[in-house]
């Protein structure tokens, strides 16, 4: 499946905006991404395996709020990171 990476996380993927990955759920996808891009998962989920407040997932254009969201091999996963500041 294709995974679109937000610009704040490009440093973990060597500048890649999108990567190919596999996983039967968002949780498993993050494990696979972590194996390939160490440190990436921790920027997306916290120590209690909750999606961080500034992160959103969209699977085929629909927001996914849980890491147990099932995925298929042809899905497109977009990870969105909100910007903050003042």
N, C-alpha and C positions, 0 to 999 in steps of 0.2 A: 504494500500500500504506500501511497505517497503521504509524507508528513511535511507540512509547511511550518517552518521554524520562524518565530518572531525575531526581529532584529536585535533585541537585547540579549538573545541567546546565541547569536552567530559565533561568538568567540568559542563556544563549546563545540561547534560543528565545523570549525575551520573555515568559517565564512559561508558555508552552504545555506542557502535559503530553503531548500527542500532536500529531503533524504528519503530513501526507500527503506522500509522496515516491515516487520511482521509482528503479529501478536493477536491473540484471540479476544483481548480486552484492552482497554486503555492502560490498566495496571501492568499487564504483560508487555505492552508496547513500550511503556516507560522503562521497564527492566531491560528490554532489548536495547533501547537507546542509551541507557546508562552504561551498558557493557561496551558499547561502541564509543560513547562520548562521556567519559567520566565527569561527574559533577552536574550534569544536565538535570537529572531527576530531582536533585535537591533544590534546584531553582524553581521547580514546578510543583512539587508537593512538600509538605512540611514533615516533621519527625513523626507525626501521628498519621501519616499517609492521607492527609487531607489536601485537596487542591488548594494552593495558595490563593489568597483573596484577589490578587491582581492577575491571575491566570484564568483563561477560559479555553475550553475545548469546543471545537465544532467538527462534527462528523458528517460528511457529505452536506455541509451547510446548516446542519441542525445542532443547536447547543447541547452538549453532553455534560451533565453535572456530576456524574459519578464515575469512579475509576473502574467499576465493574461493567461499564457499558461494553457490550459485545461489538467486535469488529470483524469485518470480512476482508479478504485479500484485496478486493478492488476498491475499498473505501479510501476516501481522502480525509486526513485528519489535519485540521488547522489548529495550531496552538497560538493563542492571542495573549499578549502581555500588555496590560494597561500601563499607561504612563502616569506618573504622579509627580508632584512637586509643588512648589508654591512660589 
